[in-house]
Amino acid sequence: MSRPRHESAAGATLWGIFNGLKKKNSIGSLTWEDRIEGKTCLVTGASSGLGKATAVQFAERGGRVMMACRSGLPEAGEEVKRLSGSGSVDMAHVNLADINSIYAFCEGMRKRQARFDIVVCNAGVVPAKARKTKQGFEEQFAVNYLANFILVTELLKNGCIQADGSRRSVPRIIFISSETHRNPREIDFENLGVFRDYAMKGSVAEYGYTKLLLSAFACELDRRLNRNGQIQAAVHHLCPGAVNTNIAREAPALVQPFIKLAFGLFFKKPHKACSPVIYLACSRDIEGRSGIYLHLMEEKPAAPAALDAESGMRLWEATEELIRKASDAAEQRAQ
C-alpha cells in the first residue's frame, strides 16, 4: 500500500504554507443573514482551536451549541458564551479514543431527546508515536476515523440526527478532513484496524491515511442517506487548510521552534480558518446539495480513492465488522 508524500512534520508544514498562499476560487461567501436561529449544533473537539472557533460562530449566528469534548469542561464552554454573547451553549464529555465513551455520549443525547440540525466532526489527533486505545486500536485510526463512524451512525440510529424528511430543513453533517487524504492511493482493507507501530515520521503519514478513511466514509454516508436525488441529510467534508492550532504539539523538540514560527506567521488563526466549516453549515446557497468537498473555500472533487463507491461500501462493512469484534472482545473480558 502506498504511503503519503508528506512524511515529516516539517515537510507537512511547508506544504501547508505553499497551499495556503496559492490563489483559489471561492465557492461563495456568507453574510450575517445566513443565520441558524433555533438550530442545534454539535461540535466535537470544541474545547480549543478550530472546534472552539466554530462553536463561537455558531452561537453568534443564533445556534444552540453542544460542545463535545474530552477536556476543558466547563472552562471552554464559559469562554464560548463570553466570546459569542450567547447563553445557548452546553458541554458534554466524550473521549473519542474510547468506544464505550462514544456510545455513552450518544445514549446520553438520546435520553435528553437531543435533535441536531448541524453536526461537525472536528476532533483529530497527530500523536508523536503509535499508541493503543482501550480497545486496542491505533489512536489516530480510532479518533480520526472510527470515532466519527460510530458517533454519526449511532446518532442517526437513535434519532438524534433525523435524516428522514421529518424536519423543515435537512440536517447537515460535516467532517473535517484534510488534503492529505489524497496521498494514499488506496485503502488497505487487509490491515484495516490492525495496530501498526510508528514514530513521528510515520505519524504524519498515518494522519493522511486516516483522513482518506474519513473522506471515504463521508462519501459513502452521502450515498446511503441520499438515494435517487432525495436529500435526507446533507453530508459534506473539507480541508480547512493550515490552521494555527496545537495539533502538532507532540512534534519533536528539535522542530518545534520551526513549527511554532511557521504556524504563527503563515497559518490562519482558528476564527478565520473555520470559514469553510461555517459556510457548509450555514449557507442558504447550498440548500438541496450534498457531497461537497472544500479545500479552504474552493470546491473540488475528493480523491478518487475516497469517491470510489465499491471501496466505500467495503469500508462501511469492514468497519461494522471491526466494531462488532471489539464489542464481542469487551464482553468476553467482562465475563
N, C-alpha and C positions, 0 to 999 in steps of 0.2 A: 504494500500500500504506500502511496506517495505521502510525503510529509510537507507541511507548509514551507514556503521560501524563507520566511522571517523567523530564524531560529535563535535569535538573541534579543534581549530587552533593548539593547542599543539599536539593533537593526530595525526592530519594530517601531521604535521611537522616530528614527529618521524617516521611515516610510510614512508614518502618520503625519509628520511635518510636511513632507512633499505633497501628500494628497490634500492636506488642508489648504495649501497655497494654490492648488490648481483651480481654475475657474470652472464653475459648474452651472448648469441650467436648473433653475428652481421650479419645483412642481407648482408653487403658488405661495401665497402669504396669508397670514392671519390678521384679523382686526379684532378689536375688543368687542365687536358684535358676535364673534364666534364664541359664545358663552355656553356653559354647560349647567345652567341653573337647575338645581334639583337632581342632577345625575350623581350617582355614587361611583367613586373611582377607587380601585385597588392598585397600589403601587408596591412592588416588592423591593427590598434593598433600599428603603426610603430614608434611612437614618443619616445618610450622607451623600455627597456627590450628585450625580445625575438624578438619582431617585428622589432625593430631598428637593432638588430644584423643580422637578416635575410635580411633586406634591404641592409645593408652594403655588405654582402657576395654576394648577387645577383648582385649588382653593380660591385663588384670586378671581378665577373665571366663574365662580359660583358653584363649584362642585363640592359634594360631601366626600371627604377623603379618608380612606382607610390605609394607613401605613403599616405594611407587614415587614417586620424587622427582627433580626437576631439580637441586636443590641440598640442602645440609645433610647430605651424606654425609661421614663417618659420625656426626657430632655429634648429629643429631636422633634417630637410632636408639639411640644410647647413652643419651640423655635419656629416651626412652620406656622403655627397660629399667629405668632407675633409678626412674622415677615409678611404673611398674607392678609392679616387683619380679619381673619375668619375664625369662628369658633367651631366650624363644622369639620373638625379634624380629629381622628381617633387613631389609636395604635393597637397592634396585636403582635404577640411574639410568634415567630416561626423560625426554626433552624432548617434551612433548605438542604443542609448536608445530612439530615436525618429524616428518613421516610416517615417514621412514626410521628414526628413533629408536623410534617406536612398534612398528614391525614387528620391529626388533632386540630390543626388550624381550620381545615375545610369543614370538619364536623362542628367546630365552634361557630363558623359562619352560617352553617345550615340551621343550627339551633337559634341563632339570632335572626333568622329569616332574612339574611342579607341578600340584596339583589344588585349585582354590579353591572353598571352600564358600560364602564370602561375598565379594562384590566391591563396593566402594564407590567410585564415580566422583565424587570430590570436587573435584579441581583446577579452578580457574577464574581468569580474569583480567579486570580492568577497566582497560585502558591509557588514558593521557591523550589519546591520539590514535591514529588508524588506523596500523597497522604491518603490513608484508608479512612473511609467513613465508618460509622457504626455498623452499617450493613455490608461492609467490605468493598464498596465501590471506590474508585479513584475520585478524589474530591472535586476536580474540575468537571468530570463526567457527571457526577451527582448533582452539583449546584447549577452548572451552566446549561445542562440539558435535562437530565432525568427529573429533577425537581419541577421544572416547568411543565413537563409532560404530565406528571402526577397532579400538580396543582390545577391546571386548566381542565383536564379531563374529569377530575373529581368535582370541581365547581360546576361543570356542565351537568354531570350526573345528578348532583343534589339540588339543582335548580337555582344555585346562586348566580349562575350566568344562564339566562333564559334565551336560548337560541332556538325558539320555536314559533316566532312570529307573534308572540303574545304581548309584546311591548310596542309602544308607539314608534320608537326608534330602535333599530337593531343594536345589540351590544357591539363594542369594538374591543378586540383583543390584540395587543401589540407586544411584540417580542424585541428586545434589544439584542441584536446580533452584531456582526462585525464584517467588514470587508475581507477579513482574514478567512472567512468561510469559503472563499474562492480558492484557497491554496491547496487543500487536499483534493485530489481528483475524484475520489470515490469514498464510500462508506465501507469500513472494514467490518462486515457482518460476522465473519468468523470469530472475531475477538471483541464483539460489542459487549461492553460492560466488564470485560476482563481487566483486572488490575494490572497496570503496567508501570514499572518504576521509571523515574526520570529525575534529572536535576534541573537547574534553572533554564539551561538551553532547551531542554525538552519541554519545559513548562510553556514557553511561548508557542511552540509548535502545537502542543496539545490544546491550547486555547483556541486556535483556529479550527482544529478538528471538532471540538465541542460546539463551536458556533455553526459549523456545517450541519451537525446533527440538529441543532436548534432551528436553523432555517429550513431544513428538510421537513421537520415536524410542522413548522408554520405552514408550509405549502400543502402538506397532506391534510392538516386540520382544515384549511380553507376548502380543499376538495370535498372533504367529508361533510362539512356543515352547509356548504353552498352548492348543492347539486342543481343542474338544469337552470342555472342563472338566477335561482331564488336565493337571495342573501338573507340567511338567518342570523349570522353573526359575521361582522367584517373582521378579517384576520390580516394583519399587516406585520412586517418586520423591517428593521432598519439598522443602519450603522450610523451612530451619531458623530463619527469622526474622532479626531484626537481630543480627548477631554482631560482637563486638569483635575484629576481625582487622585485618590490614594491607592488605586488598583495595583500599582507597581511597587507597593510598599515592601514587598519581600524580595525585590531585586537585590543582587549582590551589592555589598557596601561600596565596592570599587566603582560601580557605575551609577550609584545613587546620586552623586552630585551632578553628573551629566543629565540624568533623567529629570531631576528637580529643576535644573536650569532650563532644559528644553520644554518641560511642561509649563513652566511659568511664562516663558517668552512666546511660545508658538501654539500651545494647546488652548482650546477655548475653555472659559470658565463654565461650570455646570449650568448656570442660569441662561447662558446663550446656547450651549451645546444641546440643550433639551428641545430646541425649536422643532426638529422633525417629529419628536415624540408628541409634542403639544398639537402640531398640525394634524397628524394622523388620528389623534384622539378627539379633536375639537372642530376641525374644519367642516363647514357645511358643503364645501365644493366637492368633497369626495363621498358624500352620501350615496349609497347604492353601489359602491365599489368595494371590492375585497381583493386581497392578494398583492397589495402594493409593497414593493421593496424600495426603500430610500437609502441613498448614501449621502449623508448630510441632508440637503433638501432636494437632491436630484433623484428623480425616479429612473430606475434602470432594472433590467431583468436580474434576478438572482442567479447564482452559479448553476450550470446545468446539473450538477450532482444534487443540488437542492430542489430543483424543479422536476426532476425525473419522477413520474408517477409510480412506476414499478418499485423504485427504491423507497419512495415514501411509504407505500403500502407495506413493504417488507420491514422497514424500520419500525412502523407502528406495531406490527405483530410481534416483532422481536423484542420490543420494549415491554409490551404487555407480558410476554413470557418471562423476561428478566424480573419484573415486579412480582409476578406470581411465585417464582422460585425464591425470591428474597423473603416473601411473606411466609412461604412454607418452611424455610430455614428458621425464621424467627419463631414460628410455632413449635418446631422441634426443639429449639433451645429452651423454650419456656416449659416444656413438659418434664 
